Amino acid sequence: MNGEADCPTDLEMAAPKGQDRWSQEDMLTLLECMKNNLPSNDSSKFKTTESHMDWEKVAFKDFSGDMCKLKWVEISNEVRKFRTLTELILDAQEHVKNPYKGKRSDEGSEEPGEQMEEWSSL
């Protein structure tokens, strides 16, 4: 017997019984704090940006950075992280109508961030 069966999971370690006191308002505050700590030019895969998140800057009230990170993992496991073909086709149609020009200065003044803002609002 190697003792693995007795080891608590990360979530169990972060939230001992009775300590998981996250209200809906707290969870929304967590998401807002995360949003406020995203890089302004965020165009990476979510896992990449997530791995660079400074969780101590996200911490609020009596929730530590580690507690915030673990609650985010719990929340994100409930959110779909894929898009349907219908959604991809809608994005593709928008792209065909208004293609991203890249960084070449001779192809217009549109900044990459402006295009990302348009795509994120879809």
HUZI-V535089 format. One record per residue. N is the residue number from 1. RES is the residue in one letter. PHI is phi in whole degrees, -180 to 180 (none if undefined). PSI is psi in degrees with one decimal (NA if undefined). OMEGA is omega as a letter, one per 30 degrees, with the letter a starting at -180 (NA if undefined). Layout:
{{N,RES,PHI,PSI,OMEGA} {N,RES,PHI,PSI,OMEGA}}
This chain:
{{1,M,none,125.9,a} {2,N,-100,-1.5,l} {3,G,85,-0.9,a} {4,E,-63,-33.2,a} {5,A,-64,-23.7,a} {6,D,-90,-7.0,a} {7,C,-78,128.8,l} {8,P,-73,155.3,l} {9,T,-77,169.4,l} {10,D,-57,-42.6,a} {11,L,-66,-37.6,l} {12,E,-66,-36.8,l} {13,M,-69,-36.7,a} {14,A,-77,-28.1,a} {15,A,-131,76.4,l} {16,P,-56,156.4,a} {17,K,-47,129.5,l} {18,G,86,-9.2,a} {19,Q,-97,-11.4,l} {20,D,-81,82.0,a} {21,R,-108,36.7,a} {22,W,-79,113.3,l} {23,S,-82,169.4,l} {24,Q,-60,-40.8,l} {25,E,-61,-42.0,l} {26,D,-62,-42.7,a} {27,M,-66,-38.3,l} {28,L,-67,-36.9,l} {29,T,-64,-42.3,l} {30,L,-56,-48.8,a} {31,L,-64,-37.8,l} {32,E,-67,-42.1,l} {33,C,-62,-40.9,l} {34,M,-63,-45.8,a} {35,K,-59,-41.5,a} {36,N,-69,-17.5,a} {37,N,-105,9.0,l} {38,L,-76,147.7,l} {39,P,-65,144.6,a} {40,S,-63,-26.3,a} {41,N,-105,37.5,a} {42,D,-65,108.4,l} {43,S,-137,15.5,a} {44,S,-88,168.0,l} {45,K,-61,148.6,a} {46,F,-60,-35.4,a} {47,K,-64,-36.3,l} {48,T,-66,-49.9,l} {49,T,-64,-40.8,l} {50,E,-59,-40.6,a} {51,S,-69,-20.2,l} {52,H,-99,1.0,a} {53,M,-64,132.2,l} {54,D,-88,95.6,a} {55,W,-67,-24.0,l} {56,E,-69,-28.5,l} {57,K,-77,-22.7,l} {58,V,-81,-27.9,a} {59,A,-53,144.1,l} {60,F,-152,164.0,a} {61,K,45,-129.5,l} {62,D,-103,21.4,l} {63,F,-95,118.0,l} {64,S,-73,169.3,l} {65,G,-59,-42.2,l} {66,D,-64,-40.7,l} {67,M,-65,-39.6,l} {68,C,-64,-43.3,l} {69,K,-61,-45.9,a} {70,L,-66,-36.3,l} {71,K,-68,-38.3,l} {72,W,-61,-43.9,l} {73,V,-58,-44.2,l} {74,E,-62,-46.8,l} {75,I,-65,-46.8,a} {76,S,-66,-25.9,l} {77,N,-68,-17.8,l} {78,E,-96,-4.4,a} {79,V,-106,135.0,l} {80,R,-70,143.1,a} {81,K,-121,24.3,l} {82,F,-132,165.9,l} {83,R,-122,149.0,l} {84,T,-78,164.5,l} {85,L,-61,-35.9,l} {86,T,-58,-45.9,l} {87,E,-65,-40.2,l} {88,L,-64,-39.9,l} {89,I,-65,-41.2,l} {90,L,-60,-43.4,l} {91,D,-63,-42.0,a} {92,A,-64,-40.8,l} {93,Q,-61,-43.5,l} {94,E,-63,-39.2,l} {95,H,-65,-40.7,l} {96,V,-65,-38.9,l} {97,K,-70,-34.5,a} {98,N,-142,73.4,a} {99,P,-66,147.0,l} {100,Y,-72,127.4,a} {101,K,-89,-12.9,a} {102,G,85,-168.2,a} {103,K,-93,-1.2,a} {104,R,-66,126.1,a} {105,S,-70,-19.5,a} {106,D,-84,2.6,a} {107,E,-115,34.3,l} {108,G,109,171.2,a} {109,S,-102,4.7,a} {110,E,-65,127.8,l} {111,E,-84,148.6,l} {112,P,-55,-36.8,a} {113,G,-63,-34.8,l} {114,E,-63,-43.2,l} {115,Q,-64,-41.3,a} {116,M,-63,-36.8,l} {117,E,-63,-41.1,l} {118,E,-62,-45.3,a} {119,W,-67,-36.1,a} {120,S,-72,-18.8,a} {121,S,-87,-3.2,a} {122,L,-75,NA,NA}}
